[in-house]
Amino acid sequence: MSMLEVRDLRVHFPIKAGTLFQRNHGSVKAVDGVDLDVAAGTTFGLVGESGCGKSTLGRAIMRLTEPTSGSITLGGQDLLALNERKLRPLRRDFQMVFQDPMASLDPRQSVESLLTEPLRAHKIPGGPQGHARRVRELLDVVGLPASVVNRYPHEFSGGQRQRVGIARALALNPKLIIADEPVSALDVSIQAQVINLLKELQERFSLTYVVIAHDLAVVRHISQTVAVMYLGVIIEQASSGALYKEPMHPYTKALMSAVPVPDPAIEESRSRILLHGDLPSPVNPPTGCRFHTRCPWRQATRCDDERPALRELSTGHRVACHYAEDIKAGRIQAHVVARETGTPDDGVTTPSPESTEA
């Protein structure tokens, strides 16, 4: 059963210029036609480099950023068909955990005020005493003592602040939580604690997560399904095990080749796929395959002109690449990516496809 369905979602930000009479000069295509299906009670991981549009996608699902077009269905209800008045009661069902807890928590409010605010805003019955009990319950489930209710955000460590942020997201008993880089601002040891807390809460309250991250290890640890995003579109999606064992898209292969292996002997012998050039501008994305300007396996004409569909190559494993099967079988070899001067870069590693699957 799907908890969340996203169809052909687009978020374009207009570029305006002019002092008195502003005119549109194109648009930033932050999200440009994304489909997602998130099953109830599971964790859907969304990964990609900075600027690929993953955070904008999360905010669009939350209706914090208004989509340009498409549909978002939560529990059978089309969220984009509702105005703000009709959407307000449904906001209990989907909440967000932000990347920077210090920026998302009002420094002027105590923990008690921060956690009772959503209860008051949605007119949850119980009065002051009932709300106080709910605050103590929330602090207990996120591993904080009840004695912190009168403390302010600046009095906590980063990990403790994120626990307060998680408690605030849980206050209304949501069905779906979108976690945008929930541990990227934390130390490694604290990251593990927060990730384990999220997993425990999911089992306890039957929560559905969409976890947005650039850390592949974090996503692998917590997610059942993983989608890879590049320049506003999904380029590969599969179960966590399948994606990490056998990535099929060249971009995913490059990401996986950069993940360190704890065995020194394996790490020393591994090859890397080095992507040269910057991420293209979302104002004017490349024609055809959006990754072709950086792809070591690029084939002229088709990759340049024809946009690949996100097609299923094996059960549940979808890839947006014209030559994924040929790359996997070794029928197409990676080539050296030239610099802008046209001279080859001798530092570019050109492994065979099999060498990237470690």
N, C-alpha and C positions, 0 to 999 in steps of 0.2 A: 504493500500500500504506500503510495507516494504522499509524503507530507508537504513537499514543495515542488511545484512545477513551474519552470521558466521557459517561455517560448519566444524566440526571435527578439530578445530584449536588446534595445539600443539606448545608449545615453550619449547624446551629442551636445557639446557645449558651444554655443555660437561665439564667434570672435567678432567683436564690434570695434569700430574705429570711427573717429570723428568727435569733435567737441560739442557742436550744437545739434547736428542731425546725425545720429549714429547709424551706420549701415553695417550689415553683416558682411564679413570678409571670410567666409568659410566657417568651418566648425571643427572642434576637437572631437574625434570619434573615439571616446574613451572606452565604450562598450559598443560593439558593432555586430549584433546578431548572435546572441548566446542562448543556447538551450541547456537546461539542467533538469534532472529528476533526482530528488533526494528522498529516499525511503524513510518512513517513520522509524525512529529509534536508532538510526545509524548516524555515522559521521562522514560528511562529504568534505574532502580536502581540496582546496583550490590553491595552486602554486603558480609561480611565475616571477620574473625579475621585476624590479621597481619600474613603474610606468606602464605596466601591461594592462591595467584597468581592473585588477581584482578587487581592490578596496572600493572603487566606484560601483562595481557590481554588487558588493555587499550592501552598500548604502542605498542603492536603487531598490534592492529587495525590501529593505526596511522602509522605503518611501521617505528616507531622509534626503535623498536626491531624486528628483522627479525624472522618470524615464522618458525618453523621446517617443518610443513606441514599443510594442510587444505586449506580453501578458505575464502576470505573476499570480499563480494560484496557490493559496495556502489552505490546506484542509478542505479543498473543493470550492473555496471562495476566491473569486477574481478580485485581487486587491486594487488593480488599476481602474476597475469599474466603480469604485467607491470614492465619494468626496471625503473631505477630512472629518466631517461630522459622523458619517457612517463608518469610517475607518477607525475612529477612536476606540470603540469598544473592543475591536479585534486586536488592538495593539497589545493587549494582555498576552496574546498567544505567541508573539514573536518579539524577542528582545536582543540587545547587542552588548557584547563585551568589547571595549575599545583597546587599542594598542597601548596608549599612554594613560594609565589610571589617574595620574596627577592632573592631567588636562581634562579628563572626563568627570572628575569629582569636584564639586564646588568647594573651594578651600574655606569658605565662610560658614559651611554647615558641618555640624558634628555628624558622627556615624549614625546616631539615632535619627537625626533629621534627614540624612541622605537615604536611609532605608525606609522611613515612613512616608517620604514624599510621594513615591508611586502609589502607595496605599491610599493616601489622601486624594491624589489626583484622579484616581479611578473609583473613588468613593467605596472602597472596600469596607464592609461593615465590621464593627468590633470596637470602635471608639478608641480613645487613648490607651486604655488598658489592653485591649485586644491587639492593637498595633505594637505596643511594647512587647507583648509576648511573641508576636511574629518576628520582631527584630531579634530577640534572643534566639529564636529558632534558626533564623537565617545565619546568625553569627556562629551558631553551633555547627551547622552543616558545612560551613566553609572553614572550620577549624580555628575560629577566633574566640577568645573568652568574652563573656558578657560584660566584663569590666571596661571594655574599650568604647562603650556607647557614647561617652562624653568626649572622646578624643576627636581631633581634626585630622584631615588627610596628611598634612605635613608632619604629623607625629608618628607616622608609620613608615616602615621600610617599603621598598617597591613591591615585594611579594605580598606583603600584608595589604597594601592598597589595592592590588589586583584582586585579592580575596574579597575586599569590600565591594569592588566593582562587580564581581561574580554574584555576590549576595544580593546586590541591587537588581541585577538582571533576573534573579530567581524570585524576587519579591511577589510577583503576580502569577506565579506558577505557569510559566510559558510552556508552549509545546516545542518551539524552535528557538535556538540561540545562534546568532551569527557572531563568531569570535574573530575579530580582525587583528591579526598578529598579536594574539593574547600573551605571548611570552617573549617577544623579541626584545623588550626593554629590560629583561631580567637576567640575572646571573644564571649560568648553566645549571647549578645545583638547585636553584629556586625554580627554574623552568621545569625540571622533572617533577617537582612537588605540585606545581600548578596543573601540569598536564595530567598527572595521576588523580588530582582532585576533580578535574573535568570528567575523567572517565568514571570515577566513583559516583559523581552526581548524575551522570547519564544513566547508569544502571539503577540508581535509586529512584529517580523520578521519570524514567522512560523519555529522556530528552532527545531531540534531534539537533545535531550540530552541523553548521557550515563553518569550517575552520579555514581562514585565509592566512597564508604564510608564505615566506620565501625559503624557510628552513625545511629542506626535504626530510631530514631525520625526524623532526617534530610531526610532520604530516604523516609519515609512514607509521609512527608509533600509535597514532590516535585514530586514523581514518580507515574506513572500509572501502571507500571509493575515492579516487583521486582524479582531478581534472587539471590539465596543464594549460595555462592561458598565455597567449602571446599577442601583443598589439591589439587588444580588444576582442579577440576571438579564442574559442577553445580549439586547441590543435591535437589534443589526445586525452582520452578518458578511459579508465579501466579500474578493475579492483586493485587495491593497494599491492597485493602480492604479485599480480601479473605485471603491473606497471614497473615495479622496481626490479623484477626478475628479467623482464624482456621489454624494455622501452622500444617503440617502433618509429616514432617521429624523430627526425634528426635533431630538433631542438631539445627534446626530452633526453636523447642520448647524450647531448652535450652537457645538460644539467647533471645527469647521473654520473658522467665521467669525472665531474668535479667534486663529487661527494667523497670525502676521505674514508679509507678502510683502516680499521684498527690494527691489522696485521702488517708490520713493516715490510716484510718480503713481498707481499701482494701489492702493497701501495707503491713500492719502488719499481715494480715491473709493469704497472698499469700505464696505459696510454691515455692521453687527454685529447678531447676535441676542443680546440681553441676557436672561439667565435670572434672574428675581427669586425670592427665597425660598431657604431653605436646603434641603439634601438631606433628604427626609423620614426619619423614624426607621425603621431596619430592625426595630425591635421591633413596630411597627404600620404596615407599609407601606400606601400607598393602595390602595383597591380598583380593579378594572379595570386600565387602563394605569398603570403605576407612575410614569410621567413626566407624567401629566395635570395635576398640581398646578402644574407650571412650564411647560407646553407652550404656545407662542404660537398653535398651530393646534388647540387643544383643541375638540372638539365635545361639547356636553353630552349626558348620558345614556350614550351608547355608550362614550365614552372613560372615563367615571366608573365604569361598572359591568362592562364586558366586557374581560377580559384578552386582549390581542391575541396570536395565535400567531406564532412566528418562521417566516414563510413565504417561499418563494423567489419573487422578483419578476422576476429574470433569472438567467441561468446563474451559479450559485455566489453570488448576492447575495441574502441573506436579511434580512428586516426584520420587526420586531415592531411594526407600526403599522397601525391600521385604515384610515388615509387616506393612505398613502404615495403611491399613484398620483395621488390628487387634489391633493396638495400639489405633487408634481412637475409636474403639468399646469397648476398655477395655478388650479384650480377652487375651492380653499380658500385664503383669504388669512390671513396672520398678523394677530393682533389685539394690542392693547395689553394687557399684564398689569396688573391693578389692584393697588394696595397693599391692606393689610388693612383700611384705612379705607373701601375701596370707591371711592376716587377714582383716576382714571387717573394713571399716572406718565408725565409728558411726556418723561422721559428715555429711555424704552424705544424702541429702534429696531424698526421693523416692516417689514423688507424683503420683497420678493417672493421666492419660492423660488429663482429664477434668480440673484439677487444673492449667494447664499451659496456658489456653486459655484466661485468664483474660486480 
